[in-house]
Amino acid sequence: MESELKADSWLLVLDGDIAVLNPNTLIEQYIDPDYEITLFDRFFNFEVGANSYLVKNTERGREFVQRFADYEFKLPKRFHGTDNGALHVSRLFNQLQPYLVEYLVPPSDRRLNAVCLKVWRESKNYRNLYEMEVCTRLIFGDRTHFAEHKLRILSKGKAWVRDLWLLKSRWADDDFMVHAVKEKQLDKKRPPKKDIRDNLIYQWDPSRGNSRIFPMLQKLDVAKCEVGEEQWQFDSRLKITNEKKAQLLNHMENTILKKRLDIIGKLSRKL
């Protein structure tokens, strides 16, 4: 970053399976000049997303990225959920300390740290990983803005990207990017109208293999995109209003909160 980018420019980290859905939205809309690191809550679980984040090219921003990248060599031998788990239980100076907890929370306020690390080291599946995520969030809380660290965490539904499968391939005007757009997982056939109903919209587990349809109808001409001349064509049958999208996500968020409270109860038995 230091040698390749201009000082104080911005770096947007993107997973390889993230695609732009709305070309009329700019990433600059998500930049807050008071913060150098912008993360976000993934919607369907309890993690701070590692599939995309915004970092300013400053000493603080470069340090954040480098230390997170170095965690590849410090992952536990058991199931760890790759980069998502690493973001929650990574390390600044000592591999046994959680990254974000270490970064945001004074040592005197990390009483649950040993429990979180134990859950993570013994993890065998995503359920255990979710327990670790809930545990670490208990340490640094639901606070979203850490001005002293120039770091913020956008709340659920407020980020520039969400999972495509979350609303069963539905899209709204206020969507910007979608995640989980892997060509091998996309259904090449357009669904019949009878299969596009609101009561079929919920899908919680991304590993279930439900069909995913990218709403765009044509393959883009990159050359035209570069000069702003390409016309993006979308499947309007999959479109929902911004209001409908907000209503659906709000209902889902309440369900996720209930799951979180249930996991907290289970964690209490580990103390």
Phi and psi restraints in degrees (value plus and minus 20) as a CYANA .aco file:
   2 GLU   PHI     -83.8   -43.8
   2 GLU   PSI     -58.0   -18.0
   3 SER   PHI    -113.1   -73.1
   3 SER   PSI     -44.2    -4.2
   4 GLU   PHI    -117.4   -77.4
   4 GLU   PSI     -43.4    -3.4
   5 LEU   PHI    -135.6   -95.6
   5 LEU   PSI     133.7   173.7
   6 LYS   PHI     -88.5   -48.5
   6 LYS   PSI     127.2   167.2
   7 ALA   PHI     -78.8   -38.8
   7 ALA   PSI     117.9   157.9
   8 ASP   PHI      48.3    88.3
   8 ASP   PSI      -7.8    32.2
   9 SER   PHI    -101.1   -61.1
   9 SER   PSI     156.3   196.3
  10 TRP   PHI    -135.3   -95.3
  10 TRP   PSI     123.1   163.1
  11 LEU   PHI    -133.3   -93.3
  11 LEU   PSI     105.0   145.0
  12 LEU   PHI    -126.7   -86.7
  12 LEU   PSI      94.2   134.2
  13 VAL   PHI    -108.0   -68.0
  13 VAL   PSI     109.4   149.4
  14 LEU   PHI    -151.6  -111.6
  14 LEU   PSI     115.9   155.9
  15 ASP   PHI     -82.0   -42.0
  15 ASP   PSI     135.3   175.3
  16 GLY   PHI     -88.7   -48.7
  16 GLY   PSI     -35.2     4.8
  17 ASP   PHI    -129.4   -89.4
  17 ASP   PSI      13.1    53.1
  18 ILE   PHI    -123.9   -83.9
  18 ILE   PSI     114.6   154.6
  19 ALA   PHI    -149.3  -109.3
  19 ALA   PSI     126.7   166.7
  20 VAL   PHI     -96.1   -56.1
  20 VAL   PSI     112.0   152.0
  21 LEU   PHI    -126.0   -86.0
  21 LEU   PSI     -53.5   -13.5
  22 ASN   PHI    -142.8  -102.8
  22 ASN   PSI      81.8   121.8
  23 PRO   PHI     -93.2   -53.2
  23 PRO   PSI     -26.6    13.4
  24 ASN   PHI    -109.9   -69.9
  24 ASN   PSI     -23.0    17.0
  25 THR   PHI    -117.3   -77.3
  25 THR   PSI     124.2   164.2
  26 LEU   PHI    -132.1   -92.1
  26 LEU   PSI     121.2   161.2
  27 ILE   PHI     -84.7   -44.7
  27 ILE   PSI     -44.0    -4.0
  28 GLU   PHI     -78.5   -38.5
  28 GLU   PSI     -43.1    -3.1
  29 GLN   PHI     -85.5   -45.5
  29 GLN   PSI     -38.4     1.6
  30 TYR   PHI    -123.1   -83.1
  30 TYR   PSI     -12.4    27.6
  31 ILE   PHI    -113.3   -73.3
  31 ILE   PSI     110.1   150.1
  32 ASP   PHI    -134.0   -94.0
  32 ASP   PSI      97.0   137.0
  33 PRO   PHI     -81.8   -41.8
  33 PRO   PSI     -35.5     4.5
  34 ASP   PHI    -103.4   -63.4
  34 ASP   PSI     -28.1    11.9
  35 TYR   PHI    -148.2  -108.2
  35 TYR   PSI     118.0   158.0
  36 GLU   PHI    -120.4   -80.4
  36 GLU   PSI     -34.7     5.3
  37 ILE   PHI    -151.8  -111.8
  37 ILE   PSI     102.4   142.4
  38 THR   PHI    -142.7  -102.7
  38 THR   PSI      97.1   137.1
  39 LEU   PHI    -131.7   -91.7
  39 LEU   PSI     159.9   199.9
  40 PHE   PHI    -172.7  -132.7
  40 PHE   PSI     135.6   175.6
  41 ASP   PHI     -97.6   -57.6
  41 ASP   PSI     104.9   144.9
  42 ARG   PHI     -88.2   -48.2
  42 ARG   PSI     131.1   171.1
  43 PHE   PHI     -99.6   -59.6
  43 PHE   PSI     -62.6   -22.6
  44 PHE   PHI    -104.5   -64.5
  44 PHE   PSI     -25.6    14.4
  45 ASN   PHI    -162.7  -122.7
  45 ASN   PSI    -164.7  -124.7
  46 PHE   PHI    -141.6  -101.6
  46 PHE   PSI      -3.2    36.8
  47 GLU   PHI    -118.4   -78.4
  47 GLU   PSI     132.8   172.8
  48 VAL   PHI    -101.3   -61.3
  48 VAL   PSI     100.5   140.5
  49 GLY   PHI     -82.4   -42.4
  49 GLY   PSI     118.1   158.1
  50 ALA   PHI    -129.5   -89.5
  50 ALA   PSI     -19.0    21.0
  51 ASN   PHI     -99.4   -59.4
  51 ASN   PSI     -32.2     7.8
  52 SER   PHI    -185.2  -145.2
  52 SER   PSI     119.4   159.4
  53 TYR   PHI    -178.7  -138.7
  53 TYR   PSI     138.4   178.4
  54 LEU   PHI    -128.4   -88.4
  54 LEU   PSI     110.1   150.1
  55 VAL   PHI    -156.2  -116.2
  55 VAL   PSI     114.7   154.7
  56 LYS   PHI    -104.3   -64.3
  56 LYS   PSI     123.7   163.7
  57 ASN   PHI     -99.0   -59.0
  57 ASN   PSI      53.9    93.9
  58 THR   PHI    -144.9  -104.9
  58 THR   PSI     153.6   193.6
  59 GLU   PHI     -78.2   -38.2
  59 GLU   PSI     -61.4   -21.4
  60 ARG   PHI     -85.1   -45.1
  60 ARG   PSI     -65.2   -25.2
  61 GLY   PHI     -83.9   -43.9
  61 GLY   PSI     -63.6   -23.6
  62 ARG   PHI     -84.2   -44.2
  62 ARG   PSI     -59.1   -19.1
  63 GLU   PHI     -83.5   -43.5
  63 GLU   PSI     -61.9   -21.9
  64 PHE   PHI     -80.0   -40.0
  64 PHE   PSI     -67.6   -27.6
  65 VAL   PHI     -86.0   -46.0
  65 VAL   PSI     -64.6   -24.6
  66 GLN   PHI     -83.8   -43.8
  66 GLN   PSI     -64.3   -24.3
  67 ARG   PHI     -89.3   -49.3
  67 ARG   PSI     -54.3   -14.3
  68 PHE   PHI     -86.9   -46.9
  68 PHE   PSI     -62.4   -22.4
  69 ALA   PHI     -82.5   -42.5
  69 ALA   PSI     -58.7   -18.7
  70 ASP   PHI     -84.8   -44.8
  70 ASP   PSI     -38.3     1.7
  71 TYR   PHI     -87.9   -47.9
  71 TYR   PSI     -34.1     5.9
  72 GLU   PHI     -72.9   -32.9
  72 GLU   PSI     -50.2   -10.2
  73 PHE   PHI    -113.2   -73.2
  73 PHE   PSI     -14.4    25.6
  74 LYS   PHI    -145.1  -105.1
  74 LYS   PSI     -10.2    29.8
  75 LEU   PHI     -86.7   -46.7
  75 LEU   PSI     127.7   167.7
  76 PRO   PHI     -87.9   -47.9
  76 PRO   PSI     141.9   181.9
  77 LYS   PHI     -95.1   -55.1
  77 LYS   PSI     -37.7     2.3
  78 ARG   PHI    -110.0   -70.0
  78 ARG   PSI    -193.6  -153.6
  79 PHE   PHI     -77.2   -37.2
  79 PHE   PSI     110.6   150.6
  80 HIS   PHI    -155.1  -115.1
  80 HIS   PSI     -23.5    16.5
  81 GLY   PHI      49.7    89.7
  81 GLY   PSI      -0.8    39.2
  82 THR   PHI      28.6    68.6
  82 THR   PSI    -150.0  -110.0
  83 ASP   PHI     -85.7   -45.7
  83 ASP   PSI     -49.9    -9.9
  84 ASN   PHI     -85.0   -45.0
  84 ASN   PSI     -65.5   -25.5
  85 GLY   PHI     -85.0   -45.0
  85 GLY   PSI     -57.0   -17.0
  86 ALA   PHI     -82.9   -42.9
  86 ALA   PSI     -57.1   -17.1
  87 LEU   PHI     -84.1   -44.1
  87 LEU   PSI     -54.0   -14.0
  88 HIS   PHI    -101.2   -61.2
  88 HIS   PSI     -62.2   -22.2
  89 VAL   PHI    -142.3  -102.3
  89 VAL   PSI      51.4    91.4
  90 SER   PHI    -131.1   -91.1
  90 SER   PSI    -184.7  -144.7
  91 ARG   PHI    -172.1  -132.1
  91 ARG   PSI     117.9   157.9
  92 LEU   PHI    -109.4   -69.4
  92 LEU   PSI     -70.0   -30.0
  93 PHE   PHI    -144.4  -104.4
  93 PHE   PSI     -44.5    -4.5
  94 ASN   PHI    -154.5  -114.5
  94 ASN   PSI     106.2   146.2
  95 GLN   PHI     -84.8   -44.8
  95 GLN   PSI     -31.5     8.5
  96 LEU   PHI    -109.1   -69.1
  96 LEU   PSI     -24.0    16.0
  97 GLN   PHI    -125.8   -85.8
  97 GLN   PSI     119.3   159.3
  98 PRO   PHI     -84.6   -44.6
  98 PRO   PSI     118.7   158.7
  99 TYR   PHI     -80.8   -40.8
  99 TYR   PSI     -82.1   -42.1
 100 LEU   PHI     -86.9   -46.9
 100 LEU   PSI     -54.2   -14.2
 101 VAL   PHI     -83.1   -43.1
 101 VAL   PSI     -65.5   -25.5
 102 GLU   PHI     -82.1   -42.1
 102 GLU   PSI     -58.6   -18.6
 103 TYR   PHI     -94.2   -54.2
 103 TYR   PSI     -53.7   -13.7
 104 LEU   PHI    -128.7   -88.7
 104 LEU   PSI     -42.7    -2.7
 105 VAL   PHI    -137.9   -97.9
 105 VAL   PSI     111.6   151.6
 106 PRO   PHI     -81.1   -41.1
 106 PRO   PSI     127.5   167.5
 107 PRO   PHI     -73.3   -33.3
 107 PRO   PSI     -54.1   -14.1
 108 SER   PHI     -88.1   -48.1
 108 SER   PSI     -34.7     5.3
 109 ASP   PHI    -127.7   -87.7
 109 ASP   PSI       1.0    41.0
 110 ARG   PHI    -132.3   -92.3
 110 ARG   PSI      25.5    65.5
 111 ARG   PHI     -83.4   -43.4
 111 ARG   PSI     -49.4    -9.4
 112 LEU   PHI    -107.2   -67.2
 112 LEU   PSI     -20.7    19.3
 113 ASN   PHI     -77.2   -37.2
 113 ASN   PSI     -62.8   -22.8
 114 ALA   PHI     -83.5   -43.5
 114 ALA   PSI     -58.2   -18.2
 115 VAL   PHI     -84.7   -44.7
 115 VAL   PSI     -65.8   -25.8
 116 CYS   PHI     -79.6   -39.6
 116 CYS   PSI     -64.9   -24.9
 117 LEU   PHI     -85.5   -45.5
 117 LEU   PSI     -58.0   -18.0
 118 LYS   PHI     -84.6   -44.6
 118 LYS   PSI     -64.1   -24.1
 119 VAL   PHI     -79.8   -39.8
 119 VAL   PSI     -62.9   -22.9
 120 TRP   PHI     -88.9   -48.9
 120 TRP   PSI     -63.9   -23.9
 121 ARG   PHI     -83.6   -43.6
 121 ARG   PSI     -51.2   -11.2
 122 GLU   PHI    -116.2   -76.2
 122 GLU   PSI     -13.3    26.7
 123 SER   PHI     -84.0   -44.0
 123 SER   PSI     120.9   160.9
 124 LYS   PHI    -145.5  -105.5
 124 LYS   PSI     -32.6     7.4
 125 ASN   PHI    -178.6  -138.6
 125 ASN   PSI    -199.5  -159.5
 126 TYR   PHI     -86.1   -46.1
 126 TYR   PSI     -49.7    -9.7
 127 ARG   PHI     -80.7   -40.7
 127 ARG   PSI     -63.1   -23.1
 128 ASN   PHI     -84.9   -44.9
 128 ASN   PSI     -57.8   -17.8
 129 LEU   PHI     -83.7   -43.7
 129 LEU   PSI     -60.1   -20.1
 130 TYR   PHI     -82.9   -42.9
 130 TYR   PSI     -57.0   -17.0
 131 GLU   PHI     -81.9   -41.9
 131 GLU   PSI     -62.3   -22.3
 132 MET   PHI     -82.6   -42.6
 132 MET   PSI     -61.5   -21.5
 133 GLU   PHI     -83.4   -43.4
 133 GLU   PSI     -64.3   -24.3
 134 VAL   PHI     -82.7   -42.7
 134 VAL   PSI     -60.2   -20.2
 135 CYS   PHI     -81.8   -41.8
 135 CYS   PSI     -68.3   -28.3
 136 THR   PHI     -86.4   -46.4
 136 THR   PSI     -53.3   -13.3
 137 ARG   PHI     -89.4   -49.4
 137 ARG   PSI     -45.2    -5.2
 138 LEU   PHI     -85.9   -45.9
 138 LEU   PSI     -48.8    -8.8
 139 ILE   PHI     -96.8   -56.8
 139 ILE   PSI     -70.4   -30.4
 140 PHE   PHI    -118.6   -78.6
 140 PHE   PSI     -17.7    22.3
 141 GLY   PHI      54.6    94.6
 141 GLY   PSI    -191.4  -151.4
 142 ASP   PHI    -110.9   -70.9
 142 ASP   PSI     -12.0    28.0
 143 ARG   PHI     -81.0   -41.0
 143 ARG   PSI     119.5   159.5
 144 THR   PHI    -131.5   -91.5
 144 THR   PSI     -40.2    -0.2
 145 HIS   PHI    -142.5  -102.5
 145 HIS   PSI     103.5   143.5
 146 PHE   PHI    -139.0   -99.0
 146 PHE   PSI      60.2   100.2
 147 ALA   PHI     -79.9   -39.9
 147 ALA   PSI     -53.6   -13.6
 148 GLU   PHI     -87.1   -47.1
 148 GLU   PSI     -40.8    -0.8
 149 HIS   PHI    -129.8   -89.8
 149 HIS   PSI     -18.5    21.5
 150 LYS   PHI      33.6    73.6
 150 LYS   PSI      19.6    59.6
 151 LEU   PHI    -147.8  -107.8
 151 LEU   PSI     119.4   159.4
 152 ARG   PHI    -157.4  -117.4
 152 ARG   PSI     134.6   174.6
 153 ILE   PHI    -143.0  -103.0
 153 ILE   PSI      91.8   131.8
 154 LEU   PHI     -88.8   -48.8
 154 LEU   PSI     118.9   158.9
 155 SER   PHI     -88.6   -48.6
 155 SER   PSI     146.1   186.1
 156 LYS   PHI     -74.1   -34.1
 156 LYS   PSI     113.4   153.4
 157 GLY   PHI      62.2   102.2
 157 GLY   PSI     -20.3    19.7
 158 LYS   PHI    -126.0   -86.0
 158 LYS   PSI     -20.7    19.3
 159 ALA   PHI    -106.8   -66.8
 159 ALA   PSI     156.5   196.5
 160 TRP   PHI    -102.7   -62.7
 160 TRP   PSI     -29.2    10.8
 161 VAL   PHI    -161.2  -121.2
 161 VAL   PSI     127.1   167.1
 162 ARG   PHI    -162.4  -122.4
 162 ARG   PSI     147.0   187.0
 163 ASP   PHI     -94.1   -54.1
 163 ASP   PSI     113.4   153.4
 164 LEU   PHI     -79.6   -39.6
 164 LEU   PSI     -60.5   -20.5
 165 TRP   PHI     -92.0   -52.0
 165 TRP   PSI     -35.8     4.2
 166 LEU   PHI     -75.3   -35.3
 166 LEU   PSI     -63.1   -23.1
 167 LEU   PHI    -132.7   -92.7
 167 LEU   PSI      10.3    50.3
 168 LYS   PHI      31.4    71.4
 168 LYS   PSI      32.5    72.5
 169 SER   PHI      51.8    91.8
 169 SER   PSI     -13.6    26.4
 170 ARG   PHI     -90.4   -50.4
 170 ARG   PSI     134.7   174.7
 171 TRP   PHI    -161.5  -121.5
 171 TRP   PSI     136.3   176.3
 172 ALA   PHI    -154.2  -114.2
 172 ALA   PSI     145.2   185.2
 173 ASP   PHI     -80.0   -40.0
 173 ASP   PSI     -50.6   -10.6
 174 ASP   PHI    -109.3   -69.3
 174 ASP   PSI     -13.1    26.9
 175 ASP   PHI     -94.7   -54.7
 175 ASP   PSI     128.4   168.4
 176 PHE   PHI    -136.9   -96.9
 176 PHE   PSI     -81.6   -41.6
 177 MET   PHI    -148.2  -108.2
 177 MET   PSI     137.2   177.2
 178 VAL   PHI    -149.5  -109.5
 178 VAL   PSI     127.6   167.6
 179 HIS   PHI    -127.2   -87.2
 179 HIS   PSI     140.1   180.1
 180 ALA   PHI      54.7    94.7
 180 ALA   PSI      19.4    59.4
 181 VAL   PHI    -120.3   -80.3
 181 VAL   PSI      49.4    89.4
 182 LYS   PHI    -113.2   -73.2
 182 LYS   PSI     106.0   146.0
 183 GLU   PHI     -77.8   -37.8
 183 GLU   PSI     -58.1   -18.1
 184 LYS   PHI     -88.8   -48.8
 184 LYS   PSI     -37.4     2.6
 185 GLN   PHI    -120.5   -80.5
 185 GLN   PSI     -25.8    14.2
 186 LEU   PHI    -103.6   -63.6
 186 LEU   PSI     119.3   159.3
 187 ASP   PHI    -101.1   -61.1
 187 ASP   PSI      98.2   138.2
 188 LYS   PHI     -94.9   -54.9
 188 LYS   PSI     -39.9     0.1
 189 LYS   PHI    -112.1   -72.1
 189 LYS   PSI     114.2   154.2
 190 ARG   PHI     -93.0   -53.0
 190 ARG   PSI     116.1   156.1
 191 PRO   PHI     -90.6   -50.6
 191 PRO   PSI     127.4   167.4
 192 PRO   PHI     -87.1   -47.1
 192 PRO   PSI     135.6   175.6
 193 LYS   PHI     -76.5   -36.5
 193 LYS   PSI     -54.9   -14.9
 194 LYS   PHI     -84.4   -44.4
 194 LYS   PSI     -40.5    -0.5
 195 ASP   PHI    -111.9   -71.9
 195 ASP   PSI     -20.0    20.0
 196 ILE   PHI    -124.9   -84.9
 196 ILE   PSI      65.0   105.0
 197 ARG   PHI    -154.1  -114.1
 197 ARG   PSI     128.2   168.2
 198 ASP   PHI     -82.0   -42.0
 198 ASP   PSI     -51.2   -11.2
 199 ASN   PHI     -94.1   -54.1
 199 ASN   PSI     -24.1    15.9
 200 LEU   PHI    -126.3   -86.3
 200 LEU   PSI      -9.4    30.6
 201 ILE   PHI    -100.9   -60.9
 201 ILE   PSI     -41.4    -1.4
 202 TYR   PHI    -103.6   -63.6
 202 TYR   PSI     111.8   151.8
 203 GLN   PHI    -167.6  -127.6
 203 GLN   PSI     100.0   140.0
 204 TRP   PHI    -122.8   -82.8
 204 TRP   PSI     -56.5   -16.5
 205 ASP   PHI    -120.5   -80.5
 205 ASP   PSI      92.4   132.4
 206 PRO   PHI     -86.8   -46.8
 206 PRO   PSI     -33.9     6.1
 207 SER   PHI    -109.4   -69.4
 207 SER   PSI     -21.0    19.0
 208 ARG   PHI     -93.4   -53.4
 208 ARG   PSI     -38.0     2.0
 209 GLY   PHI      60.6   100.6
 209 GLY   PSI      -1.9    38.1
 210 ASN   PHI     -81.2   -41.2
 210 ASN   PSI     128.6   168.6
 211 SER   PHI     -83.5   -43.5
 211 SER   PSI     124.4   164.4
 212 ARG   PHI    -145.7  -105.7
 212 ARG   PSI     116.8   156.8
 213 ILE   PHI    -144.2  -104.2
 213 ILE   PSI      99.5   139.5
 214 PHE   PHI     -94.5   -54.5
 214 PHE   PSI     106.9   146.9
 215 PRO   PHI     -83.9   -43.9
 215 PRO   PSI     -34.8     5.2
 216 MET   PHI     -94.8   -54.8
 216 MET   PSI     119.9   159.9
 217 LEU   PHI    -112.9   -72.9
 217 LEU   PSI     -42.1    -2.1
 218 GLN   PHI    -147.6  -107.6
 218 GLN   PSI     141.8   181.8
 219 LYS   PHI    -102.3   -62.3
 219 LYS   PSI     111.0   151.0
 220 LEU   PHI     -95.4   -55.4
 220 LEU   PSI     126.0   166.0
 221 ASP   PHI    -111.4   -71.4
 221 ASP   PSI      86.0   126.0
 222 VAL   PHI     -79.2   -39.2
 222 VAL   PSI     -57.8   -17.8
 223 ALA   PHI     -80.7   -40.7
 223 ALA   PSI     -60.6   -20.6
 224 LYS   PHI     -90.5   -50.5
 224 LYS   PSI     -54.9   -14.9
 225 CYS   PHI     -82.1   -42.1
 225 CYS   PSI     -59.9   -19.9
 226 GLU   PHI     -82.4   -42.4
 226 GLU   PSI     -48.0    -8.0
 227 VAL   PHI    -128.7   -88.7
 227 VAL   PSI     -10.4    29.6
 228 GLY   PHI      52.1    92.1
 228 GLY   PSI       8.6    48.6
 229 GLU   PHI    -129.3   -89.3
 229 GLU   PSI     -25.5    14.5
 230 GLU   PHI     -96.6   -56.6
 230 GLU   PSI     120.2   160.2
 231 GLN   PHI    -120.5   -80.5
 231 GLN   PSI      98.8   138.8
 232 TRP   PHI    -106.3   -66.3
 232 TRP   PSI     107.4   147.4
 233 GLN   PHI    -135.2   -95.2
 233 GLN   PSI     106.8   146.8
 234 PHE   PHI    -137.4   -97.4
 234 PHE   PSI     135.9   175.9
 235 ASP   PHI     -97.4   -57.4
 235 ASP   PSI      82.2   122.2
 236 SER   PHI     -88.5   -48.5
 236 SER   PSI     -38.8     1.2
 237 ARG   PHI     -86.6   -46.6
 237 ARG   PSI     -44.9    -4.9
 238 LEU   PHI    -111.1   -71.1
 238 LEU   PSI     -19.4    20.6
 239 LYS   PHI    -102.0   -62.0
 239 LYS   PSI     116.8   156.8
 240 ILE   PHI    -144.5  -104.5
 240 ILE   PSI     142.1   182.1
 241 THR   PHI     -94.6   -54.6
 241 THR   PSI     139.5   179.5
 242 ASN   PHI     -78.4   -38.4
 242 ASN   PSI     -57.3   -17.3
 243 GLU   PHI     -87.0   -47.0
 243 GLU   PSI     -62.2   -22.2
 244 LYS   PHI     -85.1   -45.1
 244 LYS   PSI     -62.2   -22.2
 245 LYS   PHI     -79.4   -39.4
 245 LYS   PSI     -66.4   -26.4
 246 ALA   PHI     -81.5   -41.5
 246 ALA   PSI     -59.3   -19.3
 247 GLN   PHI     -84.2   -44.2
 247 GLN   PSI     -65.1   -25.1
 248 LEU   PHI     -85.0   -45.0
 248 LEU   PSI     -64.9   -24.9
 249 LEU   PHI     -86.8   -46.8
 249 LEU   PSI     -55.3   -15.3
 250 ASN   PHI     -83.9   -43.9
 250 ASN   PSI     -61.5   -21.5
 251 HIS   PHI     -83.4   -43.4
 251 HIS   PSI     -62.8   -22.8
 252 MET   PHI     -83.3   -43.3
 252 MET   PSI     -60.6   -20.6
 253 GLU   PHI     -82.1   -42.1
 253 GLU   PSI     -57.7   -17.7
 254 ASN   PHI     -84.5   -44.5
 254 ASN   PSI     -59.0   -19.0
 255 THR   PHI     -85.2   -45.2
 255 THR   PSI     -61.0   -21.0
 256 ILE   PHI     -84.1   -44.1
 256 ILE   PSI     -59.0   -19.0
 257 LEU   PHI     -81.6   -41.6
 257 LEU   PSI     -60.5   -20.5
 258 LYS   PHI     -82.6   -42.6
 258 LYS   PSI     -60.7   -20.7
 259 LYS   PHI     -84.0   -44.0
 259 LYS   PSI     -59.2   -19.2
 260 ARG   PHI     -82.8   -42.8
 260 ARG   PSI     -64.5   -24.5
 261 LEU   PHI     -84.0   -44.0
 261 LEU   PSI     -56.2   -16.2
 262 ASP   PHI     -84.1   -44.1
 262 ASP   PSI     -62.1   -22.1
 263 ILE   PHI     -86.9   -46.9
 263 ILE   PSI     -57.6   -17.6
 264 ILE   PHI     -78.4   -38.4
 264 ILE   PSI     -60.8   -20.8
 265 GLY   PHI     -81.4   -41.4
 265 GLY   PSI     -59.4   -19.4
 266 LYS   PHI     -89.8   -49.8
 266 LYS   PSI     -56.6   -16.6
 267 LEU   PHI     -84.7   -44.7
 267 LEU   PSI     -51.6   -11.6
 268 SER   PHI     -81.3   -41.3
 268 SER   PSI     -46.3    -6.3
 269 ARG   PHI     -97.7   -57.7
 269 ARG   PSI     -28.8    11.2
 270 LYS   PHI    -110.5   -70.5
 270 LYS   PSI     -29.0    11.0
